[in-house]
Amino acid sequence: MSIRPTQQAVFSQIDRGMLENFSRLVRAQEQISSGKRIVTPSDDPVGASQALAFKRQIAAADRNKTSVQGARVMLDTASSLLQDGGGTLSEARAVLLQAMNGTQSDDDRRLFAGSIDLIRDRMIEVGNSRAGNRYLFAGTATDSAPFVESGDSVRYSGNNQSQNVRVGEDARLMSTISGGEIFALEQRTGTQFSGLTGLASGTSADQGTGYRYVSVRHDSTAASGLSSGLALAGGANDSILGAHTLVIDGVAGTAQLDNGALVHFPATTASTAGDVVVTNEHGAEVHIDFSAYDGTSSSATLTGAGSVSLDGTTWTSMALTEPDLELTSADGTVLHLDTRGLHRAGVELVTFGGTVNVFDVLQGISNDMNNVHDLSPRDLRERLDMWLGELDRNHENIQIATGELGSLSQRATGLEESFDEQGVQIQGLLSDVEDVDFSKVVLDLNRAEQTLQLAQATSMRLLQNSLLNFLR
């Protein structure tokens, strides 16, 4: 008994063969057109899984690179601004040194004060600079200006948290430094006095930042041993505090307070005889009435009493024997004073050393260049010399911050290059897994075409059935 395949079986076999060869041809064409060996996950499940992992790594490297690029822009911008600020402070230092020159007049110093005011305004602009809509030097409080003017002082309203960006699984890069660590860094060195009045630090710890003006007032003058027809000229304009010695030389016609300069007093009939000013070596003054002077030599002890105020409103009397007199103000400042060396009235500049921000330093310099407290040239130079130390400290902090930002920028550049290299390496691994071998796939394409053509030719021959074949 002969076994003969049916027409349906022949057709099905031809159809399967045609579809299989056509599928190989289509797959080869897809690989050539896409350049990918794995077009669908079913082409190579293991390879597809590896390719997805590599793609995730490439995407992460791209995200990190973008973050680093943004951080580098902020770092370079901040560094450039601080370089500008450092140069501006160098100009301020040069102006200050000129003002300290004893040959400068009051008008000259007022002109210098105008330059300092402009420099201060520029430094506030630097401190409140923005990159886009974010304040660069506000820490993480980037929505509002970090440095706010309040009267003659400037306060920092940002925080000391550094902005940073993620550059890896557990790695971050600082994108700026807070303004509090640049323009208002506190490096406490203790309370400092300008030396005008003789006040000194008490024995207890002080509490405060920046600087204060302590007002020392002369309240009255008492005389012991004042003779020869001499009298105090009212005492309202005296500035002596504590005990001082007044020596009158009738032969030479001079008066001397302590070790101060000799003062030639006028004749009793002169219009100025009723108010002769005698000054000691520290600038303390006493006013003497010579209108009834009898011409004899004498010596007297003059004692000035006074009071002190931290805010110019509340006054505290002094016995001038206190080693630790405490003064407080509404803003929480606590100052302890040793009054035992106090010798004259006046406005004492007190700084909480190492805590005066750069803007307040410039304001203090401007105030003294304008001589708002009517200081003598010598006292004014001492005040300006005190400001010079704080200015140099702030300038150094800005230079240090500029260097730190430069180092961070270099690190950001290195990270960018690292992420580029990492992306290239991973892309190579991905290519090995995913990309097609063109020489092999072209060979597969040609083989599929030839096989398909052969299958088509064979099918044509198998399907050419006659009526006779059918009847058989």
Secondary structure as UniProt FT lines:
FT   HELIX           7..34
FT   HELIX           41..43
FT   HELIX           45..99
FT   TURN            102..103
FT   HELIX           106..127
FT   STRAND          130..131
FT   TURN            132..133
FT   STRAND          134..135
FT   TURN            136..137
FT   TURN            139..140
FT   TURN            142..143
FT   STRAND          147..150
FT   TURN            151..152
FT   STRAND          153..156
FT   STRAND          164..166
FT   STRAND          172..174
FT   HELIX           179..181
FT   TURN            182..183
FT   STRAND          190..193
FT   STRAND          200..201
FT   STRAND          211..224
FT   TURN            228..229
FT   STRAND          231..232
FT   TURN            236..237
FT   STRAND          242..249
FT   TURN            250..253
FT   STRAND          254..257
FT   TURN            258..259
FT   STRAND          263..264
FT   TURN            268..269
FT   TURN            271..274
FT   STRAND          276..279
FT   TURN            281..282
FT   STRAND          285..289
FT   TURN            291..292
FT   STRAND          298..309
FT   STRAND          316..318
FT   STRAND          325..328
FT   TURN            330..331
FT   STRAND          334..338
FT   TURN            340..341
FT   STRAND          346..353
FT   HELIX           358..369
FT   TURN            370..373
FT   HELIX           377..434
FT   HELIX           438..462
FT   HELIX           467..471
//
